[in-house]
């Protein structure tokens, strides 16, 4: 999860937008990692994963509004990352965190930079 989180921070500092191919590659790799490792992830990794999903969801949703050949693909990415974000939140709550604790943990991630 650390590698995906570090890459996300790198992307967020960029002044230019990455291509669809790079965006999709990051998303697909991240989803593959989630699918393969979800059950073993600790709370810290889950919080980071949820944060990544939230950023991917927001970015792909904005890109899906464009009138180009990738709009539908971005919409699917937004839907899948929303699902994962909600699933991770549910698991964190099931493991004892409150919604406000989850939000604070995500805010704390931004202060680490």
Beta strands, then each sheet from edge to edge (+ up, - down):
end
